[in-house]
Structures are given as C-alpha cells and as structure tokens.
Amino acid sequence: MVWKRFTFTIIVIACIGAIMLFVTGAFQKPVLAETVKLEKQYEDFIVHIRIEPIEDGFQVLRSLQYTGEASLVIEHRSPLTQVTIDADNPTFTGSPVTKQLNADYQYYPQAPLLFETLEKGNHTVYIHTQFYIDGERVDIKTKETITFE
C-alpha cells in the first residue's frame, strides 16, 4: 500500500512538472540571441548599425560617419538608413533633409527603430542607406542574419 501511494505521488509530481515545462515554454516569447553590431564602409562613409534586445522586441540604432577631411553637404529623404526584416523593400518617402558633414562627423538623423519580437529562428535584416552628394545618389547596402531563441 505504501509503494502504491509513493508511486502515485511520484507520477503526480512528474505530471505537474511536465505541465509546468510545457506552459512556460509555450508562453515564453522568443528573444534576440545576441546584440549585433555591423559597419559597412563606402569611400569616406561608414554606416554603423547596432541591433539589440529590448523588452517586447528589439531596437536598431543607425548612424552615418563621415571620415573625409573636407566638409560636404548631403541631402537625403527620411529615413537616411532604412531597415527591413526578411524582405528587401526599402522606402524613402520623407521630406528632403540637407545636412553639412565635417571631418570625422557622426550623424544620427533618426531615433532608434523599434521592432516587435520575431518568431524563433534566423531572420535576414536588410540595411539600405541612401543620400545625395551634389545631385549624385549614393546607396550603401548590406544585410545581416539575426537569430531569435
């Protein structure tokens, strides 16, 4: 009789544990596995990107660094750097912005870009920076894989 009660107790505890593991695993949101930093250089310009986890998703920080010695003026539409997930379809629709860049200047034209959590697995992030110098268009493109666990 004691063994039956002991066996029954062990089975109940195992079932409760299995249910708890299922519930916590099923309701746990995926999170960005690691912070991603990348740089893409084109002539005297470097696009800096930082993708980092935040509560309920992740954010993308973007900047453009000018490493040239002479001052110059760029014109761009908003956003300067467009970031898309799993689809390479940037849109530059904002009003034109003119900005003078001096030697070794870091330009932060946008607030952090916020995204909700993605499904578990790998996702491709497409980054496209577009601006004009003396009417000539400059496109700096790159992509990176991010992982959600």
Buried (B, 14 or more C-beta within 10 A) or exposed (E): EEEEEEEEEEEEEEEEEEEEEEEEEEEEEEBBEEEBEBEBEEEBBBBBBBBBBEEEBBBBBBBBBBBBEEEBEBBBBBBBBBBBEEEEEBEBEEEEBEBEBEEEBEBEBBEEBEBEBBEEEEBEBBBBBBBBBEEEEBEBBBEBEBBBE
